[in-house]
Amino acid sequence: MRPTAWLLAVVGLSAVGCQFNAARNPNDPNAVSAERQPIVISAYMKQMSEDVIGPAVSRNEITKDQGDQMMVEGAKAYLETVHLKNTPASLTWMLGEDYMAAHEWDRAEKLLKQALTVDSGPDRVVHDTVWLARCQAELGDVSDAIKTARSSFSAPPDWKWPILYAVYLEIVPAAERQKPSTRIELAHLVEDAIKQHEAATGSTDDPARKDYLFARTFHISRAWGLVVKLYNAANRPDLARAAAAAATAKSQHPTAGVVQT
C-alpha cells in the first residue's frame, strides 16, 4: 500500500513543528476481497483521524481547522490510490462515509443513495439519510437536502438522536453557504429538528445513548442560537425574537424527551 495519506499527515504536522512516527496500516485495500475492502479503507481513515490528526489537535500542535483540512487532504490522497472493487450493496454506506471525509460529495451521494436501497435497520437508515442530505447541501441541491433531512424524521424515537446534530452542525451550514436565500426555510428545518431531538428516547444505562442524553440541553440551546442567527441574517428580526423567546421558555420549562432509567 502506498502510505500517501499517512505521509501527507506526517509531513503536514511536521511543517507546524510536530514529530511523528505514525504506525502504518498493514492492509492493502487493493489486495483484499471486495467484501473486505470497505472495512480496510474505513479502518485506515479512522487511524489517520485518531492516531495522527486527533492527538495533534488535542496537544494544540495544530488547530482544529488545520486538522480538518489535513483529514480532507489525506482522505482524498489515500482514496486516489484505491481501485474500488464490486462492493457489496450492504457495505456501500462505508464507502459513502469515506468519500464524505474526502469531501468528494458527488461520489458520496451516489454511494449513499445506493446504500439506502438496501438499508434495513433504523440505525443505518437514519444515518445514511442525513449523510445524503449533507452531500446534497454541499452540492448546492438545497431543496433536495431539506426534503431528505425531513425524511429522517420518520425514524423511531430511540433512533432520532443523530438528526439534530446532522441538521444544525452539517446540513444547514452547508446549505446556507450554497444558497443564503433559503435561510428562513433552513431555520424552520432546524426548529423541526429540535423537536425531533426532544422526542428522542433512551436510557442512561445504554452506552450508545447516554452521551446523547447528557448533552441534549446543550445542543438544543446551540441549535436555537443558529435559528436566531438565520432569521436575523434573513432580515427577519421579528422571527429571530420569537425564536429567542421560544428558546428561553424551553430552557425554563424543559419538556424534552423520555429518559428511561
Secondary structure, DSSP 8 states (H G I E B T S, - for coil): ---HHHHHHHHHHHHTT-----------TTTS-TTTHHHHHHHHHHHIIIIIIHHHHHTTSS-HHHHHHHHHHHHHHHHTT-------GGGHHHHHHHHHHTT-HHHHHHHHHHHHTT--SHHHHHHHHHHHHHHHHHTT-HHHHHHHHHHGGGS-GGG-HHHHHHIIIIIHHHHHHH-GGGHHHHHHHHHHHHHHHHH--EETT-HHHHHHHHHHHHHHHHHHHHHHHHHHHTT-HHHHHHHHHHHHHHHHS-----EE-
